[in-house]
Amino acid sequence: MASAFLKRLQDGPAIVADGGMGALISSAVPRLRCPEEANLRAPEAVVSLHVSFINAGAELIETNTFGANRRKLAAHFLEDEFERINSTAVRLAREAREVCGREVYIAGSIGPLGDAPSSRKRRELFAEQASVLEGRGADLFMIETFYDLQELVDAVDAARSVSSLPIVALLTFDEGAETIAGVSAREAAERLAGLDVAAIGANHGAGLLTALAALEQMGGDGHALAALPNIGLVSLSGGRVIYPHATPDYFAEFAAHARDLGARVIGGCCGTTPVEIAAIRSALEEERRPRAALSFDERELVVALGEEQRETGLAQALREGEWVVSVQLDPPLGGNNHGLIEVARTLKESGRARFVDLNDNPAGRARMSGLMASVAIERECGIETIPHLTPRDMTRAGLESVLLGAHAEGVRNVLAVTGDPPAAGDYPGSGGVYEVDSIGLTEVIAGLNRGEDVNGRAIDAPTSFFVGVAVNPTADDVELELERFRRKLDAGAKFAMTQIVFDLEYLERFLDRFGGPSPIPLLIGLWPLWSYQLALRVHNEVPGIIVPEPVQEALRDAGADAAKVGMEVARKLYEESRELAAGVYVVAPFRQPLNILDLLDD
């Protein structure tokens, strides 16, 4: 059958492939750990689905093994069933072919690993699966739904190292005919053309037009092409995946276009059923002509009219050597920001603070978003903000999304911080997202400033964020803190804000060990403590902050006048900071934030 498949690719009409096996089997068999488990738990359902696709006109069916590599199965505690799942999948496909009594090609489906082990390890895993699939009677390999071109190359090389069966190599593309890593379909075709594959093409992805756009770029070098797209974009309803209601005629039109673009294998992926496969078969048998021409005009870049790479007030002040003062505020715990707005407005009108910086869920407790609060403050009060942003609560894509929204509203300064873990707040036992840390977040922001998203693809226009980072001169592990500070500088940090300090000798020693003055402007964190109890709690319970014994003793001895002593300590540090830093940020007292004006009164 392998040689017959290759001959058909070269000389015969286009081959009709099947549809979305995994999605349909998951819907048909409840409580599967993964679709491939159905090979063992519900083999009759797998055979029935294969038969339905064959009866609809499929001449090529894929084994139910897309995620059946040992690494993915291990995530579902099925690694011990690796050989049985793969071998049974081929047997079930062969049974379906025998039931129907038709000449049908059986493609051993091999999907990506789902993570990024070493290239050597990847090849071992792919070769292991390919060996089992061929040994049980697959006619070819369908190596599909890869978004990383190098991983696809590794999979092809691995399969070829253990087998001479034909290979169809498929990538998944977005609406711009690019992979998620920014590799165009044309670039992918050039790379794959040098491999020993029978056909290349697109599957999965963002729908039919996306697949056609990829085919248009991949054709031209004589390679056989394949197109097996998703039915379209999906949605969620009550935990269920809902696919769009594409008409059979829509798929028939797709098949006609795909054939004209050089596709020799045409089928479907997620959401496609025997109905759509029957439409493809009819279109090819009837030699349907497309009813409308395709247009692949490149998407125009949206130019932000009137937008320029403007310098923030903070950046300008630091560049010109102006003494910078910011007041740190906590966003409210509720949905009303009126009090916060009034405090910011009063600070602005006082003329004693040019900036306010806003925490992002300090102590891991949910508050109003610091970015959203900053948008409101800048709009209502006209005072520039420095919102803190932590990667604790969002994926990289989510971080990019809120950053772009804040940028559109005029917020430009951002302090990238790792953030307090959720378990430290009101949510014991919970965990954060933390796809990146503060260093990675700095890199994300720097990428946006270069005009690139988190995957290195071009966005509409570069952003103009002024990104800062935190640095802790009183860290328990100073060497680690120094290393992270250097990495933050390399990532693109433009200014830094220290952890709260109560003794500037810690900062002086930190800079000495760093090797000299900071290459970026520093804002020193000050906090006027108002009680001895607060000093004890901060010193003993807050990681990374040291309240020296003399300060604790002074607050203890002051008794009822502790707040005055705390303000005096902060005022002394405020004056001494002028010799070491470009400015300060001061933490506003709890529930009486405007008392901070006493510290700033010149």
Secondary structure, DSSP 4 states (H G I P E B T S, - for coil): -HHHHHHHHHHSPPEEB---HHHHHHHHSTT-SSGGGHHHH-HHHHHHHHHHHHHHT-SEEE-S-TT-SHHHHHHTT-GGGHHHHHHHHHHHHHHHHHHHTS--EEEEEE---SS---HHHHHHHHHHHHHHHHHTT-SEEEEEEES-HHHHHHHHHHHHHH--S-EEEEE---TTSB-TTS-BHHHHHHHHTTS--SEEEEEETT-HHHHHHHHHHH-SSS-EEEEEE-SS--EEETTEEE-----HHHHHHHHHHHHHTTEEEE---TT--HHHHHHHHHHHHTTPPPSS----PPPPPPP-TT---PPPHHHHHHHTTPPEEEEEEPPPSSS--HHHHHHHHHHHHHTS-SEEEE-SSGGG---S-HHHHHHHHHHHH--EEEEEE-TTSS-HHHHHHHHHHHHHTT--EEEE-----GGGTT-TT-----SS-HHHHHHHHHHHHTTB-TTS-B-SS----EEEEEE-TT-SSHHHHHHHHHHHHHHT--EEEEEE-S-THHHHHHHHHHTSS-SS-EEEEE-----HHHHHHHHHHSTT----HHHHHHHHHHGGGHHHHHHHHHHHHHHHHTTT-SEEEEEPPTT-GGGHHHHH--
